[in-house]
Amino acid sequence: MRPEILNPLFAEIDTLEGVGPKLRKPLEKLGLERLKDLAYHLPDRFVLRRTVDNLDEASVGEQIVVALTPTEHQAPKGRGPFRVLAQDALGNICALTYFGRASYTAKKLLPVGEKRWVAGKLDQYGQMLQIVHPDHVTGDSAELTGKLVEPVYPLAEGLTQPRIAGLAAQALAKLPQLAEWIEPGLLDRQKWAPWRDALLLAHKDEHAGARDRLAYDELLANSLALMLVKESNRNRRGQPLRGDGSLRSRLQLPFGLTGAQQRAIGEIEGDMAQSSPMLRLLQGDVGSGKTVVALEAMLTAVEAGTQAALLAPTEILARQHYETIRQLAAPTGVNVALFTGRDKGRARESILMGLMDGSIHIVVGTHAIFQEAVSYRNLAMVVIDEQHRFGVGQRLMLTQKGKAAPHCLAMTATPIPRSLTLAQYGEMEVSRLDEMPPGRQAIDTRVVSIDRLADVVAGVERHLASGQQAYWVCPMVRENEGEDLAAAEARFATLQARLGDAVVLVHGQLKPELKDAVMERFARGEAKLLVATTVIEVGVDVPAATLIVVEQAERFGLAQLHQLRGRVGRGSEKSVCLLLRGEQLSETGRKRLALLRETQDGFRIAEADLELRGGGELLGTRQSGDAPFNIATLDQIQRLLPLAHDDARLLIERDGGLASQRGEAARMLLYLFERDWGVQLLRGG
């Protein structure tokens, strides 16, 4: 159970003064559902203002506080702004400019002849100095003395800076005093403030030390939880599995194994032969042969007289894995079954009986394969595909089905830079497939300006007429007012009007059963063009699809573009990836798209993506799976993660773990950052 001292921080947001149903919606858009979320909703930047006696002391572009006396209200002409002309102590004139509804309150805020203190950015319009939409207007200069340094928070529609700042202040007032969890020597060397003080400082000014401390806390919580998983796994009882090769020798693979595949298989065999259960991540680029490696591991388990299971995040991906594994394993005589939530009646009962009596050797499916009603004769090996779709806590639950703890092999097709592997998969050993099987065709990647959209659509029409299939990817579902991002729904409407019912649409907001139905129709070849968002980023295998168009490609992360490109090139036909770029392309954007033309090495692309994006965006703005950090930036992860990893190891190996005095504080940290699945692994935790 969560410690009682933390309960106020986990209270719902509507327990704060002034938060009702109307305000709750925009807050939830920002992910602000509890007081803790608000406390950690840190400012993007700070406005630094200077108090001046008159406008002669200020520069255009500077944030200032100055006393002004309104002399005239100028009504708008047509759709123009409302202006209040005002003068400073020397008689210099400045226009206070308001647009839209704000003009209604300007008259009340700035009555003619009454001095007001005004805070805002000094600009120039023609020969006239002006302040557009002043940040603050007050008759009492004392009110602005505390606003010379003011936070600027990320907002959603329906929220203002004063409102979010007021709510953050309410949340911060409820922060408890917590015991220190950072190793004392490290705390002294870094000169970091205590946790509560650091949070308060981070909301007040650009306090780099406070922000580093808060990021470090998050990294330490993650490192510690993953280390506890690893430690717990070492102490669990598993089954040593040693196959005799009788089944694997019958496999008839279309290509010989690459050196990377052979190396990974050897590492997995070594893990499975141990009494402590395997916990290994298999990282491989699109088409690198992860499925064959996983099948070798599962056949090893079957040779040892046990069962294996492969878990996929979606039904369509489970069906694709089932067909691939069934065909590859056919010469071995192994019984492979597919089990999803769609199976009902006699078919379901038959599968349940086969798993229970052991006549089904390998089962492939969605989370249905681990439901409470499902029992296995002896499940000893679990493969989890697209690991990032399943949290650590979920995976721990999935591995409770065996008589002993099953060996676990997690797979991901998203190449992750080495510097981030520890952050996401610190509890696992890692195998990398960094070679491609022979015969894999290169994908012709081209960058095309959006100006040539009509030519591209005509090209897609010819492509479909030749009997082949294609994808068209957009960065969002529907357009928002004031944004020029391509929307899948609008593009679908225009393409369907030209190409007819051969065009289908899929995006993440569709109900799962409807989404699966559309994807199946495309996979069967009944639909020829699939318009989609990034919901197709992983797992879709349609060999007849040999063209992909990615609209406004500069909006995507490099690693994500590489994943999208991997949807084609899966058959024997030549495949093409068209990256449609916008009219305005930055130098960084140009470099990113150029790199995609040069290489199809996902690991090289992932490393380059990290370098080019910088600290502001982590793993494709959290597009490539479930990035584990909300506070730590990329720069902080790279600087502070090694320290956090060492600190966590010291706590477990030298300082008595969570049972020690510092360990009790660290237990609080795990609950604070909701890594309490790490606590649950401890006896009595």
N, C-alpha and C positions, 0 to 999 in steps of 0.2 A: 504493500500500500504506500501511496505517496505520503511523505512526511507532512504532518499537519501545518508546519510553518510555511509550506509552499502553497497551501490551498488558496490564499487570497490572490496569488498570481495566476491561478488557473480558473478564476471566476469568469463567467461570461461577460462580454463587453457591455451588455445592456444593464449591468449592475452599476455602471458609471452614471453620474449625473448628466442629464441632457441627451442620453442615447436611447432613442426609440426605434420602432420598426423602420421608419424612413431613413434614419441615419445608419442603421445597421447594414443595409445593403451595400452602400459604397465602401464601408469599412471591411466587409467580407470580401469585396473585390480585391482589396489589398492584402487579404489573408489575416486581417485583424479581427479575431473572434474572441480572444481572451485578453486579460490585462497583461499577461506575459508578452503577448505578441506586440502590444502597444509599447511596452517598456523597451523592447528590442527593435522597434521601428525607428531606426536611427536616421537623422537628417542626411540628405544627399550632400548638402553644402551649408555654408553659413554666410549671411549678409553682414558685412562689416561696415558700420556707419561711423561718420565723423560729425560731431556737432560743430557748426560754424556760426559766427555772429552775423554774417551777411553773405550774399551770393558771390561777391568778389573773392572770397576766401576759398571757393569751391571750384572744381574742374568739371567740365562736361563728362558724363559717364560715371561720376563718383556717387556713392551712396552717402547721403547727408541727412542731418537733422537741422532745421533752420526755422526761425520765427518769421512768419509771414502774416500780413494783414490784407484780407480780401478787399478789393476796390470795385470790382464789377463782375456780374454774372452774365456770360454770353450764351444765349440760347443756341442750340445746334441749327445749322442750315441743312435741311434735308436729312441725310443719314450721318451727318458730321457729328463730332463730339461736342459735349457740353464743356465749356471752359470757365474757370474762375480766375480772373486776373488778380494778382496779389503782389504786394511790394514788401521788400525787406527793410531793415532799419536805415539803409542808405537811400531808399527810394528805388532800388533796382526792381524791375517788373519781371514776374515769373507767371506762366500760365499753368494752372493745375487742371489737367485734362482728364475727362471721364467719358467712357464709351458705354452705350447700352443702358441697362437699368441702373447702373451705378450713379448715373447723373441725377436720379431722383433724390438720393441721400446727400449729394454734394451740397445742395443749397442749405440743408440743415447743418451739415458739418462745418460749413465755411460761410457764416453770415457776414455780409459786407460791414467793414469797420471794426470787426472784433479780431484781435490778434490770436493766431493759432500756431502751435508747433507742428511742423509737417516733416514726416520722414519718408524718403523715397530716393529714386535715382534721378539725378539731374541730367536732362537731355536738352537738345536744341532743335527747334523746328523753324527753319528759315533763319531769321534774325532773333527770334524769340526764345528765351530760356523756358523750359517746361519740365514738369514732373507728371508723368502719365500714371494715373491711378495710384496716388500716394499710398504707401503701406500703412501709415498711421497718421491720424489728425487728432490733436487734443489741445485743450486749453490750458493744460497743466504740464509744464516741461518735465516735472518729476516722473510722469508716467513713461517717458521715453528714455530715461537714463538707463533703465535695465534692458533696453532693446537696441543698444548700439551694436551688439553681436546677437543676431537672431537666426535661429535654425530655419532651413527650408526643407520641408519633408516631402517625400513622394506622395502624390495625391491621386484620387480617383474622382470622377465626375460626381458632384454633389458635396464635395468636401472643400474647405478652405484652410489656409495655413493657420489662422488663429484657432479654428475649431480643432484641428488635429493636434496643435501644440497644447491646447487646454486639456484634451483627453490624455495626452502623453503625460502631462504634469500630474493628473489625477492618478494614473497608474504608477508613476514613479514615487508618489507619496506613500504607496502601500508596500514598497520594497522592504523586506525584512533584513536584518543583519544576519549573515551566514558565516560560519566558520571557514577558514581559508583551506582550499584544496590544492593550491599550487605549492610545489616543493619550495621551502623557504629560501634556499640559496638562489634558485632561479628568480624568485620574486624580487630579491634584493638586487641581483645583477641587472634585471630589466627595469627596476625602479617603477614597478606597476602599483597602482592604487588598489585598495581592497575592492571586491566585486561590486558592492553597492555604490561606492564612490565613483568607480569607473563608469557605471551606467549613467549616473547623474552628470558626470563630466562630458560624456559623449553626446549628451543632448544640449550642452551649453556652448561648446566651441570646438574648433578643429583640434581636438586633443588626440594626437596620434597614439600616445602611450595608452590612453584609455581604450581606444578602438582596438589596438593590438591585444590588450588584455582580454577584452570580450571575445575577440576572434579566437584567441588561444583557449579560452574556456570551452568554446564549442568544439575545437579540434581535440582537446584533451578528453572531453566527454566521449567523442566518437572513437578515439584511439583506445581508450580504456574499455569501452563496451566491446569493441571488436577483439581486443586482447583477452577479455574474459570469455568470449565465445571460443577463442582458440584454446585457452587454458582448460575450459570445461570439456571441449572436444577431446583433448589429450587424456582426460580422466574418465571418459565414457568407455563402456565396454562395447567393442565392435566384433565383427567376425573376420578373421583373416581369410582372404579369398585368394586361392591359387588355382588358376585354370590349367588344364592339361593340353590346351591347344586343339582339341579334337573338333570343336565347332569353328574356331577362327580359321583353321586350315582349309575349310571348305568354302570360305568366302571367295567370290569371283568378282573382284573389283575392276571397274572400267580402266583405272590407271594404277600404276604402282604407287606406293606410299612415298610421300616426300620425306626428306630428312627431318623436317620439323614435326611431321605426324609421327614418325618412328620415335623421335625423342619424347614427345608428349605421351605416347602409349607406354613407353618404358617408365616414365615418371609415375603415371597412373597405376601401372601394375605394381610398382614398388610400394605405393601408398596402400593399395588394396590388400597387399600381403601382410600388413601390420594389424595388430589387435586394436589399436585406436583407429576410429573411423576416419577415412579420408575427407578432407575439406579442401578442394582444389578448384581453381578457376581456369577454364580453358578459353583464352583470348584468341580469336581468329578473325581475320578479315572476311568479308563477303566472298564465298567461293573457295575458302582455304581448306575445306575438308573437315570441319568440326564434327559433322554427323558420323563420318566413318570412324573417327577416334572414339566418339561416344559409343558407337555400336561395338567396337572392340572391347571397351570396358564392360558393357552390359553382357556380352557373350562370355567374358571371363567369369562374371558372376553366375551365369547359367551353367557353365562348365563345372563350377564349384558346387552345384546342386542347389542354388538359390534363385531368387527372382530379381528382376530389375524393372524400374519404372522411369519414364521420361515425361516430365511436366512441361507443358507449353502454355504461354499466357493467353492464347486465343484458340478458339475451336478450329478456325481455318488453318492456323499454323500447326496444330496438333494433327489434323488430317494430312497435311503435307509431309510431316515427319513420319507418320504411320506408313504412307505409301512408299516413301524412300526406304525406310528400314525394312518393311515387309519384302520389298523386291530384293534388296541387298542380302537379307537373311534367308531368302527362299532356299538356297542350296543346303543350308545347315539343318533344315527340318525344325527349327525353333518356332514355337507358337507365339506369334505377335498379335496383340489385340489392341483395338482402339476403344477408349471409354471417355465419353463426354457427358455433359448434363443433358444432352438430347436423347441419350439412350433410355428407353422406357420398356416396361413390360417384360416379355420373355427374353428379349435381347439383353436387357440389363441384368436379369437374374442369371442368365447363362454366363455373363462375364464375371459377375460376383462369385459364382460357384467355381469358375476356372481359376480365379485369383486365390480363393480359399483352399482349393485342393491342390494347387500348384501346377495344374495342366496348362495354364497360361504362364509362359516364361518371362515375356516382356510385355508390359502394358504402356501404351502411349496415350496421353490425354491431357485434359485441362485439370483445374483444381479438383474436379469430381473424383479423381483417382485417390484423393486423400480424405474424402468425406468419412464421417464417423461410421457409416454403415459398411464401409469397404474394409475387408479383412484379407490379409495375405498369409499364405502358408509360411513363407520365409523371405520377406523383402530385405535384400542386403545391399542394393545399389540404387541410388536415385540420381538421375540426370535432370538438371533444371536449365531449360533453354531461356535465353534472354533474361539473365540473372537480374538485371536492373529493374525488371518489372515486379520483382518480389523482394520485399524487405527482409532483413536478417531475421526479425521475429517470426515472419511467416515461414521462412525456410526451416527454422528450428522446429516449428510445429509440424511441418511436413515430414521431418525425419523421425517422428515418433512411432511410425507404423511397423517397424521391424521388431523381431524378437530381441535383437540387439540393435544398437544405433547403426543405421545404414551408412555405407560410404556415400559421399555426396560429391558429384562433379557438376559445377555450375559453368554455363557457357555464355559468352557474349560475343556478338558480331560487331560491337562498337569498339573499335580500337581506342584504347585509353593511353594517354601519355604516361610514361614511367613515373613521372613526378606526381601523378594523381592516383596511380594504382593503389598506393598505400592508404590514401584517404578513403577510397571507396571499398577496397577489398582487403583491408589490413588483417582480417582473420584468416585469410586463405593463402595457400601456396599457389603460385601462378605458373601456368604453362602457356607459351605463346606460339601460335602457328604463323610464322613470318615468312613462309614460302607458299607459292601458289602451285597447285597441281598442274602437270603439263596439259596442253590443249585448251587451256582457258583463254578465250579470245579477248583482246583488248577492246575497250569500248571507245568509239570515236566521240570525243567530247569537244563541243564547239560552243563559243560564246557569241550570242546574237543580240543586237540592240532591239529594244521593244518597238522601235520605229518600223521594224520588219515583221510586225505581228501578222499582217495579212498574208505575207509569204509563208510564214510558219504554219498558219492554219491551213493554207492550200497544200503545203507539204504533208501535214498530218492526214488530210483528206486522201491524198494519193497513196500514202502509206497504208491506210485502212482498206482502200480499194484493192490493194495487192494481196489482201487476206491476212495481214499481220495486225497485231494489237499494239496499243500505246497507252502511256500514262500522261496526264497533264496535272502538275502539282502547283497549288497556289499557297501563299503564306498564311491565309486566314479563311474562316468560313464565310463571313459576310463583312461588307464594308462598314466602317464607322464614319460618322460625320466628321469631316475635316481631315480624313486620312486618305492617302492615295494607294494603299496596299491592295493588291489583287485579291479578290474574294472568290472562293470556289463556287459559291452559289451563282454569282453573276456570270462567271466564265462558263459554267455548266449550261446556263440558259442560252448564251450566245452560240456555243458549240452544238448544243442539241438542236437549235433552230436551223443550223446549217447541215448537220450530219445525221439528224434523226435519232431514233430510239437505240441506235448502237452506242450512244453515249450514256454513261451512268455516273452517279455522284456518290462519294462516300467521305464522311468526316467524323470526327470524334464525338460530335453532339448527337449523332444518330443512336437509336437504341441498339444494343449489341446484336440482337437477333436480326434486325434490319441491315445492319452493317455487314454481318456475316453473309446474309443472303445476297447482297450486292457483290461482295467479294467472290462468292462462289460462282455467281453468274459470269463474272469476268474470267475467273479461273477456268471455267468450262468452255470459254470461247464464245458464249452467247452474246456478251457485250464486247465491243471492240475498243472503246476508249473509256478509260477510267479517270474522271476528274476527281481530284482528292486534295486533302491537306496532308500534313506529315504523318497522318495515321498509317500510311503505307511504308513508313521509314524502314521497318524491319519485318522480316518474316514472310513477305508475299513472294511466291515462287511461281511465275507464269512464263514458261520458256518461249511461248509465242509472242510475248510482249518484247519488242525489239527497239522501241523508241520511247524516250521519256523527255518531256518538256517541263522545265522548272521555271516558273514565272517569277520575276523579280528575284533572281538568284542571289543578288548581293545582300538580300535580307536574311539569308540563312547562314548558319555556321559552316565552316569548311567540312568538318567531320560529318555534319548532317547532309550536306550536299553529296558527299561520298557515299553515305548510306543510301540516299535516294537513287543515285546512279546505279547502285548495286541491284536495283529491281530489274534491270535489263542485263543482257549478256549472259543469260542462263541457259540458252539453247545453242544450236549449231550455227544459227544465222548471225550475220554481222549486226551489231547494235549501236545505236546512236543516242547520245545525251545532249540535248540542246539547253543551254543555260541562257534564259532571256534576261538581259540586264536592263535596268532603268536608264533614263537619259543622263542622270547625275551619278557618276561613279567616282568614289574617292580613290586615292592612290593605294590605300590598304585593300579596298575592294578589288581593284585591278590586279594586285599581287595575288590575292586569294584565288580569283577565277583563273589566273594564268597558271597557278600551281596545279589546279585540277586538270588543266589540259596536259600538263607535263607528266603527271604520275598517277598511278592507280594503287600505290602503296598506302594503305589506310593508316599504318603506324607513322609513316613520314608525314602524312596529311594531318594527323591528330597533333603531332608535335608542332607543326607549323601553325596550326589553328591556335594553339596555346600562345605562341609567340606573337602572332598578329593581332589577336583579340585584346591582349593585355588584361589588366586586373578587373576591368569593369564587367566582363561577362565570363561566366564559368560554364564550361561544357555546353556551348551553344545556347546560352541564356536558359539553362536548365531544359533544353530541348532534347538532349541526348540522354534520355532516361531520367532517373530520379536522383539528381545531385543532392548529396547529403547535407549541404551547408546553406544556411540562410544569412549568416552574419559574415563569416570569413570570406574575403575576396581571394582571387587567384594569387595575387602577390603575397597575401598573408599566409595562404596555404603553403606556398613554396618556401617562405621564410620560417614559418612557425611550426609546421607539421612535424619536422624531424625532432624539434624540442619537445613537442607534446607526446610523440611516440616514445622518446626516451624517458620522459617523466612518468608516463603510464607504466612502462616496464619496471622502472625503479619502485613505483608504488606496489606493484604485484610481487616482484622478486626480492626487494630489500626491506620495504617499509611495512610489511605485514598485510598487504592487500586491503580489502574493504573492512576488515575487522579492526584495523589500527585506528588511532585518533584521526590521522589525516584521511584514512580510508572512509571513516564516517562522513567526513566533509565531502569526499569524492562521491559517495553514495548519493548525497544531496544533489551534486552536480549532474549525475546521471538522470535523476528524476527531473531536474530543472530543464534539461535538454531532451527529455523524453527518450532517453536511451535505457529506460528501466528494464528492457528485456535482458540487458547485461546483468542487472541486479538479480533478476529471477533465476539466473543460472546458478547462483550460489545457494548452497543449502541454507534454508531458513531465510533467504533473501526475499 
